Amino acid sequence: MPIPNVEGPLVRQSAKEKVYETVREWIIRGTLEPGEQLYDAKLAEYFHLSRTPVREALLLLETEGLVSIRAGRATTVSEISPERIRECYEPLSVLQALAAELACACMEEEALAALEELNGKFMEAARAGDAWRMIERDRAFHRKIFEIAGNQYIMRFCETLLSHVARIEYAYFSVPEAGVGSAYGHVELIELFRKRDSRRAGERLRKGVLRAMRAYEEAMNLPHK
């Protein structure tokens, strides 16, 4: 069939992704602090783009809870709300556990090898104390489990929740021991996948997510419930 000329939209999409990825990293790393105002004109000038892809990127960041856009007023970096820790981590623990259980049923050697390779890269970043690479590689490890599970809804909802907690993860993974501990947790999970023990794999992942939640609560001096 004839393919329409879509050069313009493809360029805008590429530009939007560039702005999105860069500003997202600035927010997670704390380069842009909570409450800081974002100006689309200044961002457009920085990226040498029109305002359109910048605004599209900011809208995408808003859907992930990283920025707040108030019509006719200002666009700001969202505050880190302590209450959101539980709101994000409790459903995340359930969804990731379900993904692990579903993945167990179709876990082949090729998939196990892919998980081991991804965890090896995560361990490298952890030992190097590179918090940003740890976050990206931890996310890649769990995204692979979502892919194996084959449920796009779980993947979509988990990706949104992970974006909400990414800034807290950056602070947590700034402690090298925390990242190394998570990598060893991945090793245990892979072994459960290899045994096709869906119940224990799901429970292992659920408890791991909740353990991280409690660590964040302790770091922020929040009471456990």
C-alpha positions in Angstrom: 0.0 0.0 0.0 1.2 3.6 -0.5 2.9 5.0 2.5 2.1 8.7 3.2 4.8 11.3 3.7 5.1 11.7 7.5 8.5 13.4 7.7 7.2 16.3 9.8 5.5 14.2 12.5 8.4 11.8 12.8 10.8 14.7 13.4 8.4 16.2 16.1 8.1 12.8 17.8 11.8 12.3 17.9 12.2 15.8 19.3 9.5 15.2 21.9 11.3 12.0 23.0 14.6 13.9 23.3 13.1 16.6 25.5 11.1 14.0 27.5 14.1 11.8 28.3 16.4 14.7 29.1 14.0 16.6 31.4 12.9 13.4 33.1 16.5 12.7 33.9 17.0 16.2 35.3 14.0 15.8 37.5 15.0 12.4 38.8 18.6 13.4 39.5 17.4 16.5 41.3 18.9 19.0 38.8 15.4 20.4 38.6 14.1 20.6 42.1 10.5 20.1 43.3 8.4 23.2 42.8 10.8 24.7 40.3 9.0 26.4 37.4 9.6 25.2 33.8 9.4 27.6 30.9 8.7 26.0 27.5 10.3 28.9 25.7 13.6 28.5 27.6 13.5 24.7 27.0 12.7 25.2 23.4 15.7 27.6 23.1 18.0 25.1 25.0 17.0 22.2 22.7 16.9 24.4 19.5 13.3 23.4 18.9 9.9 24.9 18.5 7.6 25.0 21.6 5.4 22.3 20.2 7.6 19.2 21.0 8.5 20.8 24.3 4.9 21.1 25.3 4.2 17.6 24.2 7.1 16.3 26.3 5.8 18.2 29.3 2.3 16.8 28.9 3.9 13.3 28.8 5.8 14.1 32.0 2.6 15.3 33.6 0.9 12.0 32.9 3.7 10.3 34.8 3.3 12.7 37.8 6.7 14.4 37.3 5.5 17.8 36.5 2.3 19.8 37.3 0.7 21.9 34.6 -1.9 24.5 35.6 -3.7 26.0 32.7 -3.0 29.7 32.2 -0.6 29.7 35.1 2.7 27.8 35.5 4.3 24.4 34.8 6.4 23.2 37.8 8.3 20.1 38.9 6.0 18.1 41.1 6.6 17.9 44.8 7.7 14.6 46.2 4.7 13.6 48.4 5.5 11.2 51.2 1.9 9.9 51.0 2.5 8.8 47.4 5.1 6.2 48.5 2.4 3.8 49.8 0.0 4.8 47.0 2.5 3.7 44.4 4.3 0.9 46.0 1.4 -1.2 47.3 -0.3 -1.6 43.9 3.1 -1.9 42.3 4.0 -4.8 44.6 0.7 -6.6 43.6 1.1 -6.0 39.8 4.8 -7.0 39.8 4.0 -10.2 41.7 1.3 -11.1 39.2 3.7 -10.4 36.4 6.2 -12.8 38.0 3.6 -15.5 38.4 2.5 -15.2 34.7 6.1 -15.1 33.5 6.8 -18.4 35.3 4.4 -20.3 33.2 6.3 -19.4 30.0 9.9 -19.0 31.2 12.3 -20.7 28.8 16.2 -20.8 28.9 16.5 -18.0 26.5 14.4 -15.7 28.7 16.3 -16.8 31.8 19.6 -16.0 30.0 18.2 -12.5 29.1 17.3 -11.8 32.7 20.7 -12.9 33.9 22.4 -10.6 31.4 20.3 -7.7 32.4 20.9 -8.3 36.1 24.7 -8.6 35.3 24.5 -5.1 33.9 22.6 -3.9 36.9 25.2 -5.4 39.2 27.9 -3.5 37.3 26.1 -0.2 37.8 25.5 -1.0 41.5 29.2 -1.8 42.1 30.2 1.4 40.3 27.7 3.4 42.5 26.0 4.8 39.4 22.5 5.5 40.6 21.1 6.6 37.3 22.3 3.5 35.4 21.0 1.4 38.3 17.5 2.9 37.9 17.5 2.4 34.1 18.9 -1.2 34.3 16.6 -2.2 37.2 13.7 -0.9 35.1 14.9 -2.9 32.1 15.1 -6.1 34.2 11.5 -5.7 35.4 10.3 -4.7 31.9 11.7 -8.0 30.6 9.6 -9.8 33.1 6.5 -7.9 31.9 7.3 -8.8 28.4 7.7 -12.5 29.2 4.4 -12.3 31.2 2.8 -11.0 28.0 0.3 -8.7 29.6 0.4 -5.2 28.2 -1.9 -3.7 30.8 0.4 -4.8 33.7 3.4 -3.3 31.8 1.6 0.0 31.2 0.4 0.4 34.7 3.7 -0.6 36.2 5.6 1.8 34.0 3.5 4.7 35.2 4.0 3.7 38.8 7.7 3.3 38.4 7.9 6.8 36.9 6.2 8.2 40.1 8.8 6.7 42.4 11.9 7.2 40.2 13.1 10.2 42.1 12.9 8.4 45.4 14.7 5.4 43.8 17.5 7.7 42.7 18.1 8.8 46.4 17.9 5.1 47.5 20.2 3.7 44.9 22.8 6.4 45.7 23.7 4.0 48.4 25.8 1.3 46.6 24.9 -1.4 49.1 21.3 -1.0 48.4 21.8 -1.6 44.6 24.0 -4.7 45.2 21.4 -6.1 47.6 18.7 -5.6 44.9 21.0 -7.4 42.4 21.3 -10.5 44.6 17.5 -10.4 45.1 17.2 -10.6 41.3 19.5 -13.7 41.4 17.1 -15.4 43.8 14.1 -14.4 41.7 15.7 -15.9 38.6 16.3 -19.2 40.4 12.7 -19.3 41.3 11.8 -18.7 37.7 14.1 -21.5 36.7 12.2 -23.8 39.1 8.9 -22.5 37.7 7.8 -21.8 41.2 5.2 -19.2 40.4 3.9 -18.8 43.9 7.3 -18.1 45.5 8.5 -16.0 42.6 5.4 -13.7 43.0 5.8 -13.6 46.7 9.6 -12.9 46.4 9.0 -9.9 44.1 6.0 -8.6 46.1 8.1 -8.6 49.3 11.0 -7.0 47.6 8.9 -4.1 46.4 7.4 -3.6 49.9 10.9 -3.8 51.5 12.0 -1.0 49.2 8.9 1.0 50.2 9.7 0.6 53.9 13.3 1.7 53.3 12.0 4.9 51.6 9.6 5.5 54.5 12.5 5.1 57.0 14.7 7.5 55.0 11.9 10.1 55.1 11.1 9.4 58.8 7.6 8.2 58.0 5.7 5.9 60.4 5.1 2.4 59.1 1.5 1.2 58.9 
